[in-house]
């Protein structure tokens, strides 16, 4: 579905954007692939790997999602938009709340308006597990953005633009990941652990990109797509990086949770479970449409269902975490299978 299409990625020089560009260029033949971001240095660095001479479809478009006029120009004749631009560092968001709101909330509104104005066919916005029952400002801004995208279809009028959200957990190999931090601390023989009980959902960049492409293919409008992914214990991650290191327990920081949630109990009443993912519906009528779509693996989640990292049925072992860390040492590495790993039941 990407062949001969014009695709734009906001935040295209980030970890996700680079992986998305790589996978699209290696597997599809788009008419245009537009990298939209505000950092000219990162665009220059990307152009050294994917230059316009070798990849004539690629475009590097400087701009900020805060600038609606610039988005209006960038979105002209675009078929699909992947909205990955965001300020995502939790401590920075707490200290600079207005800046986070301008990018994550106002920026989302600008993307929606530009997409409607230019009659973009489909828009997929990236979210985070921190948007579910948010405890920090970053999560709150992403929850606002999710609500905006889920309601955006109502603003489209006669324009048939489909908006949806993809919500997943921590990304292995992304910038700001805890892995390089742990590796650096391990050199001194001590790894700081906030709380030994802490758990997190885990997904690789390759898995995240393929899940977004799946959502782009089946989106109808107003959904929140959630992948079924494994959990890991923070102490197991530390052991995978250096089993000889001792732990320094520093306590849970403000705005941080012991366990993350991808689907809350309240959302479960409007959630459909498939074999490899969930869909949270913002429009109740869509539930019947999904259940009658002929997918025998679909079913409504029970009312008391919650999808949390500590109650997950699939867990990564220390050995699996170590293998994943080695595989993703290069940001541009690709796992050929869709999910790239097999989790073990617990």
C-alpha positions in Angstrom: 0.0 0.0 0.0 3.0 2.3 0.2 4.1 1.9 -3.4 3.7 5.1 -5.4 2.4 7.0 -2.4 3.6 10.2 -0.8 4.5 9.5 2.9 5.5 12.1 5.5 7.1 11.4 8.9 7.1 14.1 11.5 10.0 13.8 13.8 11.6 11.8 11.0 15.2 12.2 12.2 14.4 10.5 15.5 15.0 6.9 16.3 11.6 5.7 15.1 11.7 7.9 12.0 15.1 6.6 10.9 14.0 3.0 11.3 10.8 3.8 9.4 12.7 5.3 6.6 15.0 2.3 6.4 12.2 -0.2 6.3 10.2 1.7 3.7 13.2 2.2 1.4 14.2 -1.5 1.7 10.7 -2.9 1.2 8.6 -0.5 -0.8 8.7 2.0 -3.7 7.1 5.2 -2.5 6.7 8.2 -4.8 7.9 10.5 -2.1 9.2 9.9 1.4 9.3 13.1 3.3 11.4 13.5 6.5 9.9 16.4 8.4 11.9 17.7 11.4 13.4 20.8 12.9 17.0 19.7 13.2 19.1 20.5 10.2 22.2 18.6 11.5 20.2 15.4 12.0 18.8 15.8 8.5 22.3 16.2 7.1 23.5 13.1 8.9 20.5 11.1 7.6 21.2 12.4 4.0 24.7 10.9 4.2 23.1 7.4 4.6 20.0 8.0 2.4 20.9 10.6 -0.2 18.6 11.9 -2.9 20.8 10.6 -5.7 20.6 7.0 -4.6 17.0 7.4 -3.3 15.2 9.9 -5.5 12.0 9.5 -3.6 13.4 11.0 -0.3 12.9 14.6 0.7 14.3 16.4 3.7 11.8 19.1 4.9 12.9 21.5 7.7 10.0 22.5 9.9 8.4 22.3 13.4 5.0 20.9 14.2 4.4 24.0 16.2 4.4 26.0 12.9 1.0 25.2 11.3 1.8 27.2 8.1 4.8 25.1 7.5 2.8 21.9 8.0 0.2 23.2 5.5 3.0 23.4 2.9 4.6 20.1 3.8 1.3 18.1 3.7 0.4 19.1 0.1 -0.3 16.0 -2.0 0.7 13.7 0.9 -1.2 10.4 1.2 -0.1 9.1 4.6 1.3 10.9 7.7 3.2 9.2 10.5 3.2 11.7 13.4 6.3 10.8 15.5 7.4 14.3 16.6 7.3 14.8 20.4 9.2 16.0 23.4 9.4 12.8 25.4 12.0 13.2 28.2 10.0 13.1 31.5 12.3 15.3 33.7 12.7 17.9 30.9 8.9 18.0 30.5 8.4 18.5 34.2 10.8 21.4 34.2 9.6 22.9 30.9 5.9 22.2 30.9 4.9 25.0 28.4 7.4 23.7 25.8 6.1 20.2 26.1 2.5 21.3 25.7 3.4 23.4 22.6 5.0 20.5 20.8 2.9 17.5 22.0 -0.6 19.1 22.2 -0.5 22.2 20.0 1.6 20.4 17.5 -0.9 17.6 17.4 -3.7 20.1 16.7 -1.6 21.6 13.9 -1.0 18.2 12.3 -4.7 17.4 12.4 -5.7 20.7 10.8 -3.0 20.5 8.1 -4.1 16.9 7.3 -7.8 17.8 7.0 -7.0 20.9 4.9 -4.8 18.9 2.5 -7.1 15.9 2.5 -4.5 13.5 3.6 -5.8 9.9 3.4 -4.5 8.5 6.7 -2.7 9.8 9.8 -1.2 7.5 12.5 0.1 9.2 15.7 2.6 7.6 18.0 1.6 7.5 21.7 3.1 5.9 24.8 2.1 3.8 27.8 2.6 6.9 29.9 -0.6 8.3 28.3 -2.7 5.7 30.1 -3.6 7.0 33.6 -0.8 9.6 33.3 1.3 10.5 36.3 3.6 13.0 34.7 3.2 16.0 32.3 4.7 14.1 29.4 2.0 11.4 29.8 -0.7 14.0 30.2 0.3 15.8 27.0 0.3 12.5 25.1 -3.2 11.7 26.5 -4.4 15.0 25.2 -2.9 14.3 21.8 -4.5 10.9 21.7 -7.9 12.3 22.5 -7.4 14.9 19.7 -6.6 12.3 17.1 -9.4 10.0 18.1 -11.9 12.8 17.8 -10.3 14.4 14.7 -12.6 12.4 12.3 -15.5 14.5 13.4 -13.7 17.7 12.3 -13.0 16.3 8.8 -16.5 17.1 7.5 -16.7 15.8 3.9 -13.0 15.1 3.9 -12.4 11.4 4.3 -9.2 11.6 6.5 -8.7 8.6 8.9 -6.9 9.4 12.1 -5.7 6.8 14.7 -3.2 6.3 17.5 -0.6 3.6 18.2 0.2 3.1 21.9 3.2 1.0 22.9 5.8 0.7 25.7 9.5 1.4 26.1 11.5 1.1 22.9 14.8 -0.8 22.9 17.4 1.1 20.9 15.6 4.5 20.9 17.4 7.7 21.9 17.0 8.2 25.7 16.6 4.5 26.3 17.8 3.3 29.7 20.1 0.7 28.1 23.0 3.1 27.2 22.7 4.7 30.7 23.0 1.3 32.4 26.0 0.4 30.2 27.8 3.6 31.1 27.1 3.1 34.8 28.2 -0.6 34.6 31.7 0.5 33.8 32.0 1.7 37.5 30.5 -1.6 38.8 27.3 -0.1 40.1 23.9 0.2 38.3 21.3 2.5 39.9 17.9 0.9 40.2 14.9 2.9 41.2 13.0 -0.1 42.7 13.7 -3.8 42.3 9.9 -4.4 41.8 9.7 -2.2 38.7 8.5 -3.6 35.4 8.1 -2.2 31.9 6.7 -3.2 28.6 9.4 -3.7 26.0 9.3 -3.4 22.2 12.1 -3.0 19.6 12.2 -0.3 16.9 11.7 -2.8 14.2 8.6 -4.2 15.9 7.2 -0.7 16.5 7.6 0.3 12.8 5.9 -2.9 11.6 3.1 -2.4 14.0 2.5 1.2 12.8 2.5 -0.1 9.2 -0.2 -2.7 10.2 -2.3 0.1 11.8 -1.9 2.2 8.7 -3.2 -0.6 6.6 -6.4 -1.4 8.6 -7.3 2.0 10.2 -10.9 3.1 10.0 -10.7 6.1 12.2 -10.7 6.8 15.9 -8.8 3.7 17.1 -6.0 3.3 19.6 -3.9 0.3 18.5 -2.0 -1.5 21.2 0.4 -4.4 20.5 0.7 -7.5 22.6 4.3 -7.2 23.8 6.3 -8.8 26.6 7.3 -7.3 29.9 10.6 -7.2 31.6 11.9 -6.6 35.1 14.2 -3.7 35.5 16.6 -5.8 37.6 16.7 -8.4 34.8 17.6 -5.7 32.3 20.5 -4.7 34.6 21.6 -8.3 34.9 21.5 -8.7 31.1 23.9 -5.8 30.7 26.3 -6.8 33.5 25.5 -9.8 35.7 28.5 -8.9 38.0 27.4 -5.3 38.8 25.9 -4.5 42.2 22.6 -2.5 42.4 22.2 0.9 44.1 18.5 1.3 45.0 17.7 5.0 44.6 13.9 5.0 44.9 11.1 5.8 42.5 11.4 9.4 41.1 8.5 11.9 40.9 6.3 11.2 38.0 7.5 7.6 37.6 5.4 4.5 38.1 6.4 1.1 39.4 4.4 -0.6 36.6 3.1 0.8 33.3 -0.4 0.4 31.8 -1.3 0.1 28.2 -5.0 -0.5 28.6 -6.8 0.7 31.8 -9.8 -1.1 33.3 -12.1 1.7 32.0 -10.8 1.4 28.5 -11.2 -2.4 28.5 -15.0 -2.0 28.1 -14.4 -0.6 24.6 -11.4 -2.8 23.7 -11.3 -5.6 21.2 -8.6 -8.3 21.5 -7.1 -9.9 18.4 -4.3 -12.5 18.2 -1.4 -10.0 18.3 -2.9 -6.7 19.3 -5.8 -4.8 20.9 -7.9 -2.0 19.5 -9.5 0.6 21.8 -12.5 2.1 20.2 -13.5 5.7 20.7 -16.8 5.2 18.8 -18.9 2.4 20.2 -20.6 1.6 16.9 -17.2 0.6 15.5 -17.1 -2.4 17.9 -19.9 -4.2 16.0 -18.1 -3.4 12.8 -14.9 -4.9 14.1 -16.5 -8.0 15.5 -18.4 -8.6 12.2 -15.2 -8.1 10.1 -14.7 -11.9 9.8 -11.7 -12.2 12.1 -12.4 -15.3 14.2 -9.7 -14.3 16.7 -11.5 -11.1 17.7 -13.4 -10.6 20.9 -14.4 -8.0 23.5 -12.2 -7.8 26.5 -13.8 -8.6 29.8 -14.8 -5.6 32.0 -12.2 -6.3 34.6 -9.4 -6.6 32.1 -6.3 -4.5 32.5 -3.1 -4.6 30.4 -0.3 -3.8 32.8 3.4 -4.6 32.7 3.3 -6.5 36.1 0.3 -8.6 35.2 1.4 -9.5 31.7 1.4 -13.2 30.6 4.6 -12.9 28.5 8.0 -12.0 30.0 11.5 -11.6 28.7 14.3 -13.6 30.4 17.7 -12.2 31.2 19.1 -14.2 28.2 16.5 -12.9 25.8 17.1 -9.3 27.0 20.9 -9.8 26.5 20.3 -11.1 22.9 18.0 -8.2 22.1 20.5 -5.6 23.4 23.2 -7.2 21.2 20.9 -7.2 18.1 19.9 -3.5 18.6 23.4 -2.2 19.3 23.2 -0.8 15.7 20.2 1.6 15.4 19.8 0.4 11.8 19.7 -3.3 12.4 16.6 -5.1 11.1 14.8 -8.2 12.4 13.2 -10.0 9.6 10.2 -11.4 11.4 7.4 -9.1 12.3 7.9 -9.3 16.1 11.4 -10.5 16.2 11.3 -12.4 19.5 9.4 -15.1 21.3 8.5 -14.3 24.9 8.2 -17.0 27.5 5.0 -17.5 29.6 5.1 -16.8 33.3 
